[in-house]
Amino acid sequence: MKITINRFNGTKTYKKEFHIDRVTTLLNALYHIKENIDPTLTFSSGCRSGVCGACAVMKNGKEVLACSTTVEDTDVIAPLRYHDIQKDLKVDKSRTKETLKRANAYLHTYKDEILTANDEKANERQSDCILCDSCYSACPVFAVNSDFLGPFSLSRAYRYAVDKREGDSMTLINAIQQNGVWDCTLCGECTAVCPQNIDPKSDILNLRSLSMQAGFSDPNMMSMNFGTSGFL
């Protein structure tokens, strides 16, 4: 079986083919290559159980967890998009974590509230994020706007915006107006690749609704042409 890995040695990118026996997962294939063929191959891994998110890579143009996906003949493996590549498949995820700070996506003012089962379910799914960055890599907005807050931080912002214990939700809403909820194209690519079945697209739509309730509106509406020019 042949797989191709997009590699980066610090100065240039190149492709390298490896011939291996069939193995169970992509992560096992990477370890087999490193231990038996090319010890310089660099990649990230952690729990090997689909829990930590460290081993996220691109397989044939789609974001996957290497430990949770099978490898097939002629597969092409690449690092996540819109990240600085440190070496081969290992990328720097620190910039995406900075978006949490810019989005103010954390609890600000604690209120003592009794939560019902329904209250807990309101943000239960958003709390399951494993920080794999797959949604950032899949988001086409980053191709044109590197300052976009991104699916991960916006889902986390929604998680706290609807938490009854948050006494200052306006701080969250204010922070996500610029390079945030209105910049999303609602393509759903982030939702499609999330290994935890989180739905950032729906979270962003809900954040838009909360924003409008707070008095904000889509700034792009002012520049839209609805085909009415030339008519009285």
N, C-alpha and C positions, 0 to 999 in steps of 0.2 A: 504494500500500500504506500502511495506517495502523498505527502502533504507539503505544502509550501508555506513558509513562514516569512512574513515581512520583518526584516531586522534593521536595527539602527545601532551603529557602533560609536556614536558620539559625534561623528562628523558627516556621515552619509547613510542613506537608507538603501537597502538592497534586498533582493529576494533569494532565499535559499531553499532548495528542495531536500527533503529527507525521505528515505525509504525505510519503513518500519513494518513490523508484524502487526496484525490487527490487535488492538487493545480495547479496553472497555470504555474509557472516557478520554476526552481531549487532554485533561490534566495528566492522566497517566501516560499519554503519549509524549507530552512535554517532558515529564520526568524521565521517561525512557531515553529520549534523545539526549538530555543533559547527562545522564549517568552512563550511557553506552556509546554515544556517537559524537556529541559536541558539548563538552563541559562549559563552554562560554555562553551557551544559550541562557538568557535571563528572562524571568517572568515572576509574577507574584502569585502566592498561594497562602492558604491559611488552614481553615478547618477541614477542607476536602469534603464537606457535607452540605454545601449550598447555604451556609448560614452567615459566613463572614463577608462575602462579596469581594474578597481580595483578588480572585482569579478571573475577573471579567475581562474578556477579550472580544475581538471581532472574528466571527467565523463566516466566511463567504458573504461579508458585508452586513452581517447582523450581530448584534451584541448578545453574548451568551456567557454563562458561567462555565468555565472550562471543566470544573469538577462535576457538572450536572448535564453535560452534553456528550454525545458519542462523536467519535471522529470517523470520517469516511474517506475513501480514496479520492484524491484530487482536491481535498479541502484546502482553502487558503486562509491562513490565520494571520491576524494583524492586531496591533494595539488599538485601544479605544481612540476615537476621534476627539478633536478639540481639547486635547491634553498635551502637555509637554512630555515628550518621550525621553525617559531617562536612559534606557537601553533595551533594545529588542521589544518585548511585549510589556515591559514595566513602565508605567506612566506615573507622573506626579499628580496626585489628586488634591493637593493642598489648596489650589485656587478655587475648586468647587466648594470646598468646605468654607471658604471665606464668604461665599454667597449667603450662608446662614446668618452671618453677622450683618451683612448689608440688608437682608430681608427682615432683620429683627425677629427671626423665627425661633423664639424661645419665650418662656413665661416671664412676664414683666412684673405685674402686681398681683400677688396671690390673694384670692378671696376664699374664705372658708365655706365651701359648698358641699352638700351631700349629693353624690352622683348616683343616678339610677342606672340600671342596666342599659337603657337606651342612650343615656349620656355617654357611657363608656364606649358604646358601639359607634357613636358619632365620629370618633377619631381613632378608633382601634386600628383600622387598616393602615392609616398613615404612620402609625408608630412602629410598623413592622419593617421599615426601610433598613436594609443591610449595608448601605453606603457603597454599593458596587459601582456607581456612576454610569451605569448602562443608559439611564434616561438622558443624561447629559450628552453622551456620545451619539445618541439617536436623534437629538433635537436639531432640526435644520436651522433654527434661529441663530445658533452659535456661528454658523457659517458667515453671517452678515453682521452680527452684534455680539462681540465677545463680552460685553458688559451685562448681557441678559442674566437675570437671577436664576433662571432655569427651573426645570420640573421638580427637582428634589427639594430645593429651598421653598418653592411656592407650596408644595404639598405640606411641608413642615409648618409653614406659616398658617395654612388652613387648619392644621391640626390644633394649633394654639388659639386661633381666632374663634373657634367654636367650642373651646374648652370653658365650661362655666366658671372655672377657678381663675380664669384670666380677667383681671380687673381693668386692664388697659388695652383692649383690643384695637383701639384707634392707632396706637403706636405701630402695630402690625400693618394695618390697612394703609397708613400713610407711607410706610417704607416700601410697599410693593407697587406703587403707582408708576415709578420711573424704571424703565428696563424690566418691567414685571408683568403683571397680569394682562395688560393691553398689548404687549409685544408678542405674546404667544400666538401662533397660527392655528392652534387647535387641530393640528394634523393627527394627533393621537399616537405618534411613533413612540413616545415615552411610555404610554400605557401598554403598547404592544410588546415591549421588550422587558418590562419589569418582572423579575423572577419571583417577586412577592405578591404579584397581582394587585399592586397599588394602581390607582387610576388618577395620575396627575392631571389629565385633561379635565376630568369632572371636578377635581379640586379647584382648578384654575377658573372654571366656569362659576363655581360657587363663590370664589373670591371676587369675581367680577360683580356678582349679585350683591355681596356684602359691601363692595366698594361703592356701588350705585346707591345703596341704602345710606351710605355715609356721605353722599353728596358728590361723589366723583363720577366722571363719565369718560368714555373712550376718546382720547385726544385725536385718534385717527379719523374720527367721524368728520372733523372739520375739513379734512383734505380730500374726502371721498367725492367722486363724481357719480351721481346717480342718473346720469343721462338726461338731465333736465335743462342743460344749457341750450339757449336758443328758443326756449318756450317761455311764454308769459304766464 
